[in-house]
Amino acid sequence: MLLLATGGPFGISPSTDQLIVVNLAAILVATTFNAPQKVIKWGGVVIAVVTTTCAIWCGH
């Protein structure tokens, strides 16, 4: 049980900064996904995916 608590899934132990980035990305998607302009809709999704991926895997 200790190994799962310290390592997390796939060997990732999320920090507070990573959780904040994921939450902000979710807010970005929630606010932009219903936009009538496709560039705003999909731009928000792309930015959220890229920042979440970088925050989790790059360790920034």
C-alpha positions as CSV (number, residue, x, y, z in Angstrom):
1,M,0.0,0.0,0.0
2,L,2.9,2.4,0.7
3,L,4.3,1.8,-2.7
4,L,1.0,2.8,-4.4
5,A,0.7,5.9,-2.1
6,T,4.2,7.2,-2.9
7,G,4.5,6.2,-6.5
8,G,1.1,6.7,-7.8
9,P,-0.1,5.2,-11.1
10,F,2.6,4.9,-13.8
11,G,5.2,6.0,-11.2
12,I,3.7,9.6,-11.0
13,S,3.3,11.2,-7.7
14,P,1.4,14.5,-8.4
15,S,2.5,17.6,-6.6
16,T,0.3,20.5,-5.6
17,D,1.5,22.5,-8.6
18,Q,0.6,19.7,-11.0
19,L,-2.9,19.4,-9.5
20,I,-3.4,23.1,-9.8
21,V,-2.4,23.0,-13.5
22,V,-4.9,20.1,-14.1
23,N,-7.7,22.0,-12.4
24,L,-7.0,25.2,-14.3
25,A,-7.0,23.2,-17.6
26,A,-10.4,21.7,-16.7
27,I,-11.7,25.2,-16.0
28,L,-10.3,26.4,-19.4
29,V,-12.0,23.5,-21.2
30,A,-15.3,24.1,-19.4
31,T,-15.4,27.8,-20.3
32,T,-14.3,27.5,-23.9
33,F,-15.8,24.3,-25.2
34,N,-19.3,25.8,-25.8
35,A,-17.9,28.8,-27.7
36,P,-19.5,29.4,-31.1
37,Q,-16.1,30.0,-32.7
38,K,-14.2,26.8,-33.5
39,V,-10.8,28.4,-33.0
40,I,-11.7,29.3,-29.3
41,K,-13.3,26.0,-28.7
42,W,-10.5,23.8,-30.0
43,G,-7.8,26.2,-29.0
44,G,-8.8,25.9,-25.3
45,V,-8.8,22.1,-25.6
46,V,-5.4,22.0,-27.2
47,I,-3.9,24.4,-24.7
48,A,-5.4,22.4,-21.8
49,V,-4.0,19.1,-23.1
50,V,-0.5,20.5,-23.8
51,T,-0.2,22.2,-20.4
52,T,-1.5,19.2,-18.5
53,T,0.8,16.9,-20.3
54,C,3.8,19.1,-19.7
55,A,2.9,19.6,-16.0
56,I,2.6,15.9,-15.4
57,W,5.3,14.3,-17.6
58,C,8.0,17.1,-17.8
59,G,8.1,17.8,-14.1
60,H,7.8,21.5,-14.3
